[in-house]
Amino acid sequence: MNAAEQARSLDLTSKIASAVNLFKAQFPDARADLKPWRNDPDTLELVDPDSIDIGFHLPGWSPRFQGRSLLVQIRFYRDPVEQRLRLIGLETAAFNHEGEAWRLSTIDRWQIEGNYQPATDVAERLQEFCRQVFKLFEQADAEPT
């Protein structure tokens, strides 16, 4: 779900802003988009209501990223007993003129997969960003909704 729509409390809004700042600390040229999804019925049908989705746009096509835009999805699991959201991982995908260029999932093997590969230092900084987001959201469980 769009990060802007998930910002329903001061705590969660602060964590979303911190996640954006963590990404920009690794990649200062990126511009954040807190509403990467359109609000049309077809798009909304595909959106995970238990995720925080943030788009990042580079100033142009980047050979180091092998793309020009990234989608970061901070994924949660809704605990049915405690009715709390618990962080399960991040999904990051880069996009170029052909569509999805590559994907990094912390839910599986933390490996970048796809037809294109970013530079090694970009991959390492993305993995560091993911570790920092885990620390940010594991400090306390996400709020019940």
Summary of the structure (lengths in Angstrom):
residues: 145
radius of gyration: 14.8
end to end distance: 13.4
largest distance: 46.1
contacts: 415
relative contact order: 0.16
helix: 30%
strand: 36%
